[in-house]
Amino acid sequence: MVSRSNGHTTRTRPGSRWWAAALVLWVLFVWSRSLYGGDESSGQSLWVVERVRWLFEALGVTDADTMTFIVRKTAHFLEYLVLGVLASLAFGPWRTHGRERVRRAVAAAVVYACVPVADETIQLFVPGRAGMVADMLLDMSGCATGLLLAWLATALRRKHVQLGT
């Protein structure tokens, strides 16, 4: 696909629009999770704890509150890891050059910074929930990890193609 802006022609990957759509849907999914009240959110966490209790116990974790805490924080991290991967697939600045690289990097940075802040802000207005700075930092760590994984996968794929294997 070719697009023109400011008199310059840039090539965009045909699939990047699909990745951008997937990213928007994922953001809506993440934010929808924040709209659940405290009791319902806790119930969902307990449901997961019951499914993986055997794993916790095998690792020596027997306290239910600790299990719930780990499940909730892991969910935060994984939701945002997926967000980071999707954002890098949609905006991956390493695939472009010049001004387009800067635009994509800014778009990705906005996603990485604003989505966790908005997510925690939503929770301030939901009964039984609280927006937490620690969760925002965990969310941003998940995003950064997703970006890193996507970058590593791209680098490995390029290396594999260059080697002709």
Buried (B, 14 or more C-beta within 10 A) or exposed (E): EEEEEEEEEBEBBEEBEEBBEBBEEBBEEBBEBBEBEEEEBBEBBBEBBEEBBEEBEEEEBEEEEEBBBBBBEBBBBEBBBBBBBBBBBBBBBBBBEEEBBEBBBEBBBEBBBEBBBBBBEBBEEBEEBEBBEEBBEBBBBBBBBBBBBBBEEBEEEEEEEEEEE
